[in-house]
Amino acid sequence: MTLRRPSRLREFTYTGPQAYFLTICTHRRQRAFDIEPFARDATEKLLRSAAAHGFALPAYCLMPDHVHLVAEGEHDNSRLETFVRSWNTRTGYAWRREHSEPLWQTGYYDRVLRGDEPVLAVSRYVVLNPVRAELVTLPEQWPWTGSTRYTIAQILEAAGDWRPCY
């Protein structure tokens, strides 16, 4: 069975100052981010790619077999697809040097956040992911979660119990 890439909104450019919630899964749900040196390198590459392509990351979390991001374009020319492709290529290349399978599944899930979906509430969902998965008891304990904009405490103070609709 071939996995199909989730379709994007046809009328939407995915460019400019817009916020998104993303879920990117590893190929065959391999637990790539259980490997500490790789997870650390992938996190560094994520932060560099976001900055290079004009994105803030109000929240990110690398789980063992998938990644959640809240990404927010900071400039009129911030292109979501270019940012994600850059990070996926860099991490995928690093992974393939040591492993025989690709790192990422084809495509990723995105949700364009609307004005009534507060970025902090979505960020709260992201940083609580390792707690919900019972990997840690406090989000601060998970080494592969963070934000380029807020502290974890600020994110946790956000009201609302946002959940993705997929």
Steps between C-alpha positions, in 0.01 A plus 500: 500500500638840404441787737368809327613846597222689677364767270553867567238772472493590131410866544751561781862596431655388833706817481528799731418574862277203571504239780481124440475183703700216341538130564784329316538123542807288451507231234322190629481677836862412578610636836775724364481757778567239769861528382628790710781629274270492198215673688739772620632552145148501354392762756796721412424462129133585567589822679751602230258420215218694665718808547645477148152485345336769713302288743454524874419177679255581779523127585676190376521146628694210354326185619663160442329445161346834403536873541249770594568860409327829535671711234428864438621690194669824599536663157295546185730252322502228770401184310390203709579238236855632452567498875367146551677366191829653617479340844378165367782490244770583753380251759423238237850524359654465848278197569586326173872516579435250781181316401366320195144640510385857445427708808169658400174370364373675189314818582391646830184626662447873529229714644488867420414662832206735488454814702284320758774241565747665738862408423573453872216251543626296203855529639373365832367194319844448339711527816264272694533223239777308685296522822189360329718221357627430855862552400547761775291645780580866422552652154825665614646152545478416129829610342365544145229757563522875507418832342683785333245744636378390845611319811334168574340666806343770279365234266354294786323806639304529176133436540310254290511134422564511126513170309570438132205380293645201315 
